[in-house]
Structures are given as structure tokens and as C-alpha cells.
Amino acid sequence: MVQSLGIDVSQPPFNCDLTGVADCSAAVNLALTTYPGVPIQLPAGDLSFYSTLSITPTASWGVFGPAAIIMGAGVGRTFLHTYVANGPLFDIDSASRGGSYSANMARSWGASTS
């Protein structure tokens, strides 16, 4: 659902699960590719990711493509759980800024915490 503040990925057609049970990767990637530059809202809850979230500009974006804005509901309200095997949660490809960047900015479940 496109709102004035962005896209709530828990609403149709995205239907991201906020209980942490189902994978939200496809829902968030669909929102990122369908509405480039529109803020993506991750509501309060537990969001699980089993695949990398890819942010890749298209040739039609030109030199200054739309930014990817991903917002949670606030500290202690939106939790990202990454189950991506041997990869980052976020993969950002900057065609005009010299390459690809990645970041794992969520708790990697199954990784050692010691």
C-alpha cells in the first residue's frame, strides 16, 4: 500500500509477516523495485530475511537515481532478523558511484555471539 509517508510492506500486495515466522525478503525486494525512491516502511514487529535485499539503480535513473529509504517504527519496535547464508542483508549497487556496497545491519541468527 502506497501511503503519503511511504510503502507499508505489511499491507497488500506485499504482505510482509511481522511475527518473524515467514520470510519478508521477497516483499521488501518487490517494494524496492516497484517503487524506487519511495520510502519503505517496516512496521513494528519481527521481520525475518532469508535473502539479501538488493538496491540496484536502473539506466533510466541517470546520474542521481532515487535513494532507497528504509524506515522502521522506532528503537525497540522493529526488529530485523537475518538468516542470509554467507551474505549480507543489504546489497547496494551504485552504478554511478564506483561499485557495489553491502552491509549486514541486523542480528545474524545462528552466528556465534561469543
Order of alpha helices (4+ residues) and beta strands (2+ residues): beta-beta-beta-alpha-beta-beta-beta-beta-beta-beta-beta-beta
